[in-house]
Amino acid sequence: MTKRVISTMKSLLILALAILAVYQVSQLWFVNLTNRNFFLYLSARFPPATPNEQNAWARPFRVIYGAGDGRFNVRYSGIDGIATSTPWRYGENALDAIFRAGNFSRIIDEICIETRPVFIFEYAFSMCADTFARALGRRNGMALTGQGISTFDAIVVKPPYGDDGLLRVFLLANDRGWEFTMTPGNRQHPMEDFAISIPPAGTHGLYFVLEHGFFSPRIEGSFFYNPIVAHNPYLRDGNLHLSDILPQVQLFFGNPATILQSADPVYTFSNLNTTVRYLPTSVLEYTSFRTIVRTAPASLLSDFSAALAFIDRDFNVENDKILVDYEERGSQHIFWFDYVIDDFRIELNDFWTTTVLDYDCRDPLRAAIEIIVDHGRIVRYRRIPHSFRRGELRLIDPGNLAGEDFALGFLISRESVSARPAIEHSVFSVIGE
């Protein structure tokens, strides 16, 4: 064997050893050592850009619409649907037209909504006018704030009707309203062919009338509804097992191979950066300890977009959700969501305690979902673990709906949904306004 051949073999051996060393180091950093994932480090230092969901901030929590005959339909479900002919799509187009070429008309003390077609978009909290405008793509909210509007609670849109070809938009706050109009013939005028009609009875044999400042339910004939069935995907035969919960929570970890598990009595899954717990009171809790980069100011819209994206990745959240409240705490934004089904709200009958002893709970859940975001990074995410589905159609006695002003919906409690993996809510609850 010549010296050249020996030298070549040595070079190849050194190269092979070098490749093996690189592979072993990569395994050490990227797989075997808990949380020493370089890509996760980069993710922590540079949070991923949130999807363009900021326009969802402007979406109402419910839509009320009427044909001008004094009857109204109330809708909670599917407001953000993909259909182009939904009331909120029309509302967005109307608002865009007002922003572009509308005219401020006047400040009003009252508005009639019962004698002509109308859409009403309601919010569960006071909406900041400037943030609302930016959520719909405006650089600032001067079109609203320039007229003295700081916050509002609802938007009323009156499409062109009869001899009055004006598009009218009202922003309402407490006992005051601001009217904007769009002149006929303007190319910005949203003149889509939208069928504004209400059947003699709503989807459930139900419609609403405006009475004493509330939309109160009325019935023609029989009232049919679907009770809901609560399902907990983390349970098997009514019991909890680490092996059953693990597949449901792996989505919260960048590298499932790094997850450590324990159950005493809280079912805990964790690594250096993330902890997910299933609490004995039926609460799923995610906490992140990743680095938060605060070089840029906190943004409500980007944090809300990050919150929606995070919830949407949780495949066990099956029901439509509506934003019912939010709060700003320092650099953090906290968002609370409830579920809806068949245009009825699903609400907690009380704050959902997170400790075994109710009186010892200092931080209960106040809605079905709570999520805390700091500069685009999800800090904490808590929710009840249940999803809700339709049960068999039932009939309710119309006489049970007589009396004072009230709304309709489903009330849930910890006792009623955690006793077994699936329990039917046989009573359609009446929720007081």
VMD Tcl script that draws the C-alpha trace (Angstrom):
set ca {
  {0.00 0.00 0.00}
  {1.53 3.25 -1.13}
  {1.96 6.29 1.08}
  {-0.52 8.19 -1.08}
  {-3.26 5.58 -0.49}
  {-2.57 5.56 3.28}
  {-2.71 9.36 3.33}
  {-6.00 9.35 1.44}
  {-7.51 6.81 3.82}
  {-6.41 8.86 6.83}
  {-8.02 11.96 5.30}
  {-11.27 10.09 4.69}
  {-11.22 8.72 8.26}
  {-10.67 12.21 9.67}
  {-13.50 13.54 7.53}
  {-15.83 10.74 8.71}
  {-14.93 11.40 12.33}
  {-15.58 15.11 11.83}
  {-19.00 14.42 10.30}
  {-19.81 12.07 13.19}
  {-18.74 14.71 15.72}
  {-20.93 17.33 14.05}
  {-23.87 14.92 14.08}
  {-23.40 14.03 17.75}
  {-23.14 17.68 18.74}
  {-26.29 18.47 16.76}
  {-28.11 15.65 18.53}
  {-26.86 16.94 21.87}
  {-28.06 20.48 21.21}
  {-31.18 19.95 19.14}
  {-32.67 16.79 20.62}
  {-31.18 15.20 23.70}
  {-30.45 18.07 26.03}
  {-33.69 19.42 27.48}
  {-34.60 22.72 25.88}
  {-31.16 23.39 24.35}
  {-32.89 23.85 21.01}
  {-31.15 26.62 19.12}
  {-34.21 27.26 16.97}
  {-36.35 27.60 20.08}
  {-33.76 30.05 21.39}
  {-34.09 32.10 18.23}
  {-37.86 31.88 18.52}
  {-37.64 33.20 22.07}
  {-35.39 36.07 21.07}
  {-37.31 36.96 17.94}
  {-41.05 36.18 18.30}
  {-42.69 35.07 15.05}
  {-44.76 37.64 13.23}
  {-48.43 37.32 14.10}
  {-50.94 36.71 11.31}
  {-52.98 39.58 9.96}
  {-55.90 39.09 12.30}
  {-55.99 42.57 13.73}
  {-59.21 43.35 11.85}
  {-60.84 40.73 14.07}
  {-60.55 43.25 16.90}
  {-63.28 45.32 15.23}
  {-65.61 42.32 14.97}
  {-68.71 42.69 17.20}
  {-69.60 40.10 19.80}
  {-73.16 39.97 18.45}
  {-75.15 41.24 15.47}
  {-78.78 42.34 15.64}
  {-80.66 42.99 12.44}
  {-84.19 43.88 11.52}
  {-86.28 44.41 8.39}
  {-88.19 47.45 9.63}
  {-91.21 45.59 10.99}
  {-90.22 45.81 14.65}
  {-88.82 42.28 14.72}
  {-85.14 41.50 15.14}
  {-82.84 38.52 14.90}
  {-79.85 38.22 17.23}
  {-76.77 36.42 16.00}
  {-73.68 35.30 17.92}
  {-72.43 32.40 15.77}
  {-70.51 32.67 12.53}
  {-70.03 36.44 12.59}
  {-66.53 35.94 11.23}
  {-67.67 33.45 8.59}
  {-66.15 33.43 5.12}
  {-69.42 34.25 3.35}
  {-69.33 37.66 1.66}
  {-73.02 38.32 2.32}
  {-72.96 38.22 6.12}
  {-74.20 41.30 8.00}
  {-70.73 42.05 9.38}
  {-69.23 41.99 5.88}
  {-71.79 44.59 4.92}
  {-70.96 46.54 8.06}
  {-67.23 46.49 7.28}
  {-67.90 47.78 3.77}
  {-70.17 50.50 5.11}
  {-67.55 51.60 7.66}
  {-64.83 51.57 5.02}
  {-66.97 53.81 2.81}
  {-67.61 56.20 5.69}
  {-63.91 56.35 6.51}
  {-63.04 57.07 2.89}
  {-65.67 59.53 1.78}
  {-68.36 59.86 4.45}
  {-69.56 63.03 6.10}
  {-70.10 63.65 9.79}
  {-73.70 64.75 10.09}
  {-74.68 65.44 13.70}
  {-74.70 64.35 17.33}
  {-77.99 62.73 18.32}
  {-79.73 61.80 21.57}
  {-81.89 58.98 20.20}
  {-82.23 56.85 17.10}
  {-85.17 54.94 15.64}
  {-84.29 51.41 14.55}
  {-87.73 49.82 14.23}
  {-89.20 51.31 11.06}
  {-86.55 50.60 8.41}
  {-83.93 47.91 7.69}
  {-81.01 48.12 10.12}
  {-77.92 46.32 11.33}
  {-76.70 46.75 14.90}
  {-73.20 45.65 15.83}
  {-72.71 45.45 19.59}
  {-69.52 45.17 21.64}
  {-69.16 43.60 25.06}
  {-66.99 46.48 26.27}
  {-66.38 50.12 25.40}
  {-64.51 50.13 22.10}
  {-61.66 52.64 21.72}
  {-62.41 54.63 18.55}
  {-58.76 55.07 17.55}
  {-57.88 51.39 17.98}
  {-61.07 50.38 16.16}
  {-60.17 52.50 13.13}
  {-56.62 51.12 13.02}
  {-57.99 47.57 13.25}
  {-59.93 48.27 10.04}
  {-56.80 49.43 8.26}
  {-56.77 53.17 8.94}
  {-53.50 54.80 9.95}
  {-55.29 56.59 12.78}
  {-58.79 57.20 14.07}
  {-59.09 60.88 13.20}
  {-62.29 60.26 11.24}
  {-63.86 59.36 14.61}
  {-61.72 61.01 17.26}
  {-61.82 64.26 15.28}
  {-65.56 64.38 16.00}
  {-65.08 63.88 19.73}
  {-65.62 60.12 19.76}
  {-63.25 58.42 22.20}
  {-65.18 55.20 22.87}
  {-68.45 53.63 21.75}
  {-70.52 50.54 22.55}
  {-72.42 49.82 19.34}
  {-72.61 50.67 15.63}
  {-75.91 51.06 13.81}
  {-75.90 50.85 10.01}
  {-78.97 51.89 8.03}
  {-78.63 50.87 4.37}
  {-80.14 53.10 1.66}
  {-83.90 52.69 1.82}
  {-86.85 54.06 -0.13}
  {-86.53 57.65 -1.30}
  {-83.66 58.21 1.12}
  {-80.61 56.98 -0.78}
  {-78.23 57.82 2.04}
  {-76.13 55.25 3.81}
  {-76.30 56.15 7.50}
  {-73.88 54.95 10.17}
  {-74.30 55.74 13.87}
  {-71.79 55.18 16.65}
  {-73.49 54.92 20.03}
  {-72.07 55.48 23.50}
  {-74.39 55.50 26.51}
  {-77.01 58.19 25.77}
  {-75.21 59.85 22.86}
  {-74.73 58.98 19.21}
  {-72.77 60.32 16.24}
  {-74.23 60.11 12.73}
  {-72.22 59.76 9.51}
  {-73.73 59.70 6.02}
  {-72.66 58.79 2.51}
  {-74.13 60.71 -0.41}
  {-75.85 58.79 -3.23}
  {-73.92 58.07 -6.40}
  {-70.51 57.98 -4.74}
  {-68.37 55.20 -6.14}
  {-67.33 54.29 -2.61}
  {-70.97 53.55 -1.72}
  {-71.34 49.86 -0.65}
  {-74.36 48.94 -2.78}
  {-74.04 45.15 -2.67}
  {-77.26 43.26 -3.16}
  {-77.79 42.12 0.42}
  {-81.13 40.50 1.25}
  {-82.36 42.18 4.41}
  {-85.27 40.10 5.56}
  {-86.49 38.34 8.66}
  {-88.71 35.27 8.49}
  {-92.01 35.28 10.43}
  {-90.19 33.34 13.14}
  {-86.46 33.00 13.68}
  {-84.34 29.89 13.37}
  {-85.69 28.52 16.64}
  {-89.25 29.83 16.30}
  {-87.90 32.91 18.06}
  {-87.55 36.61 17.33}
  {-86.79 39.69 19.45}
  {-88.46 43.03 20.04}
  {-87.03 46.20 21.54}
  {-88.61 46.70 24.96}
  {-87.41 48.90 27.84}
  {-84.03 49.24 26.19}
  {-83.47 45.48 25.83}
  {-84.02 43.03 23.00}
  {-86.55 40.66 24.53}
  {-87.44 37.26 23.02}
  {-90.84 36.51 21.56}
  {-92.25 33.28 20.16}
  {-94.60 32.44 17.32}
  {-95.93 28.94 17.68}
  {-93.57 26.37 19.18}
  {-90.03 27.06 20.29}
  {-87.52 24.36 19.40}
  {-83.90 24.31 20.51}
  {-80.98 21.93 20.82}
  {-79.70 21.24 24.33}
  {-75.93 21.02 24.48}
  {-73.71 18.09 25.35}
  {-70.46 18.86 27.15}
  {-67.48 16.73 26.12}
  {-64.07 16.55 27.82}
  {-61.45 15.08 25.45}
  {-58.93 14.72 28.29}
  {-61.02 12.10 30.10}
  {-61.33 8.40 29.41}
  {-64.23 6.59 31.04}
  {-64.60 9.54 33.37}
  {-61.01 9.36 34.62}
  {-57.76 11.19 33.94}
  {-54.56 9.44 32.81}
  {-51.19 10.95 31.97}
  {-51.07 8.88 28.78}
  {-54.40 10.34 27.62}
  {-53.58 13.96 28.43}
  {-50.09 13.96 26.89}
  {-51.21 13.72 23.21}
  {-53.60 16.62 23.83}
  {-50.91 18.98 25.19}
  {-47.89 18.16 23.01}
  {-48.87 21.00 20.68}
  {-47.76 23.46 23.38}
  {-44.16 22.21 23.25}
  {-41.59 22.82 20.55}
  {-39.92 19.47 21.18}
  {-42.20 16.82 22.75}
  {-39.14 14.65 23.52}
  {-38.20 17.09 26.30}
  {-41.50 16.81 28.22}
  {-41.36 15.67 31.84}
  {-44.57 14.31 33.41}
  {-45.98 14.04 36.92}
  {-49.37 13.59 38.60}
  {-49.66 14.50 42.28}
  {-52.51 15.58 42.25}
  {-52.04 18.10 39.44}
  {-51.22 16.53 36.08}
  {-48.11 18.43 35.02}
  {-46.15 18.43 31.76}
  {-43.09 20.64 31.61}
  {-39.69 21.48 30.27}
  {-37.39 24.39 30.98}
  {-39.50 26.94 29.07}
  {-43.07 25.63 29.28}
  {-45.43 24.15 31.85}
  {-48.88 22.75 31.11}
  {-51.08 21.68 34.02}
  {-54.45 19.98 34.22}
  {-55.89 21.14 37.55}
  {-58.24 19.05 39.72}
  {-60.95 21.69 39.20}
  {-61.00 20.94 35.43}
  {-58.86 23.81 34.19}
  {-56.15 23.50 31.56}
  {-53.31 25.95 32.17}
  {-50.35 26.78 29.92}
  {-47.49 28.95 31.19}
  {-44.47 30.10 29.19}
  {-41.15 31.18 30.68}
  {-39.51 32.15 27.42}
  {-37.62 35.38 26.98}
  {-39.80 38.36 26.08}
  {-38.23 41.01 23.88}
  {-39.55 44.43 24.90}
  {-37.55 46.64 22.56}
  {-40.76 47.78 20.85}
  {-43.89 49.15 22.58}
  {-46.63 46.67 23.45}
  {-49.41 46.67 20.85}
  {-53.00 45.75 21.67}
  {-53.77 44.72 18.09}
  {-50.68 42.57 17.60}
  {-51.18 40.93 21.00}
  {-54.81 40.19 20.14}
  {-53.73 38.72 16.83}
  {-51.19 36.52 18.64}
  {-53.88 35.41 21.09}
  {-56.23 34.35 18.29}
  {-53.47 32.48 16.48}
  {-52.53 30.61 19.66}
  {-56.12 29.60 20.43}
  {-56.69 28.50 16.84}
  {-53.73 26.10 17.14}
  {-55.43 24.40 20.08}
  {-57.40 21.75 18.21}
  {-59.56 21.02 21.27}
  {-61.21 24.44 21.03}
  {-64.11 23.41 18.81}
  {-66.78 26.06 19.41}
  {-67.13 29.59 18.10}
  {-65.71 32.10 20.55}
  {-66.51 35.73 21.26}
  {-64.38 38.33 23.00}
  {-66.25 39.41 26.13}
  {-63.64 41.57 27.86}
  {-60.00 42.62 27.94}
  {-57.63 44.40 30.27}
  {-54.22 46.06 30.04}
  {-51.77 45.39 32.88}
  {-48.46 47.10 32.31}
  {-47.01 45.63 29.12}
  {-49.45 42.72 29.16}
  {-52.87 42.39 27.56}
  {-55.41 39.93 28.97}
  {-58.28 38.68 26.82}
  {-61.36 36.75 27.93}
  {-63.53 34.69 25.56}
  {-66.82 32.84 25.93}
  {-68.23 30.17 23.63}
  {-71.36 30.33 21.50}
  {-73.41 27.63 19.81}
  {-76.47 27.96 17.55}
  {-76.53 31.73 18.15}
  {-76.78 31.27 21.92}
  {-74.06 32.14 24.42}
  {-72.48 29.52 26.65}
  {-71.62 31.30 29.90}
  {-70.12 30.33 33.21}
  {-72.74 30.63 35.93}
  {-70.02 31.97 38.24}
  {-66.27 32.47 38.33}
  {-64.62 29.08 37.79}
  {-62.36 28.36 40.73}
  {-58.87 26.99 40.12}
  {-58.24 25.59 43.61}
  {-59.93 22.68 45.34}
  {-61.09 24.97 48.14}
  {-63.30 27.63 46.55}
  {-62.73 30.15 49.32}
  {-58.96 29.87 48.84}
  {-59.07 30.76 45.14}
  {-57.58 34.18 44.43}
  {-57.34 33.86 40.65}
  {-60.46 32.17 39.24}
  {-61.41 31.90 35.60}
  {-63.96 34.55 34.69}
  {-64.68 33.20 31.19}
  {-64.25 29.97 29.26}
  {-60.87 31.12 27.90}
  {-58.32 33.50 29.38}
  {-55.08 34.37 27.60}
  {-52.29 36.78 28.59}
  {-49.97 38.20 25.91}
  {-46.84 40.30 26.36}
  {-45.24 41.83 23.23}
  {-46.65 39.06 21.04}
  {-45.52 36.27 23.39}
  {-48.17 34.11 25.07}
  {-47.42 34.26 28.79}
  {-50.37 32.29 30.15}
  {-53.36 30.49 28.64}
  {-56.16 29.02 30.75}
  {-59.48 27.51 29.76}
  {-62.09 25.01 30.75}
  {-61.24 21.79 28.91}
  {-64.75 21.11 27.59}
  {-66.21 21.50 24.14}
  {-69.94 21.66 23.47}
  {-72.07 19.98 20.84}
  {-75.73 19.90 19.88}
  {-78.03 17.41 21.51}
  {-81.37 16.18 20.16}
  {-83.97 18.78 19.24}
  {-86.39 19.68 22.03}
  {-89.50 21.76 22.51}
  {-89.86 24.34 25.27}
  {-93.12 25.67 26.69}
  {-93.53 29.26 25.45}
  {-95.09 30.14 28.81}
  {-91.69 29.69 30.44}
  {-90.40 32.70 28.52}
  {-93.01 35.15 29.80}
  {-92.16 37.79 32.37}
  {-89.44 40.40 32.79}
  {-86.70 41.28 30.32}
  {-84.21 38.46 29.86}
  {-81.84 36.89 27.38}
  {-81.50 33.24 26.42}
  {-78.43 31.07 26.63}
  {-76.71 28.11 28.26}
  {-75.30 28.35 31.78}
  {-72.57 25.89 32.78}
  {-70.99 25.19 36.12}
  {-68.00 23.17 37.26}
  {-70.25 20.62 38.95}
  {-72.43 20.05 35.91}
  {-69.66 19.40 33.38}
  {-66.94 17.67 35.36}
  {-68.98 14.85 36.91}
  {-68.47 12.66 33.84}
  {-66.97 13.02 30.36}
  {-70.25 13.88 28.67}
  {-73.36 15.24 30.31}
  {-76.43 16.68 28.64}
  {-77.76 20.06 29.66}
  {-81.45 19.30 29.52}
  {-82.58 22.72 30.73}
  {-82.40 25.77 28.53}
  {-81.33 28.42 31.00}
  {-82.74 31.90 31.20}
  {-79.97 34.44 31.68}
  {-80.99 37.75 33.21}
  {-79.83 40.90 31.47}
}
mol new
graphics top color blue
foreach p $ca { graphics top sphere $p radius 0.5 }
foreach p [lrange $ca 0 end-1] q [lrange $ca 1 end] { graphics top cylinder $p $q radius 0.2 }
display resetview
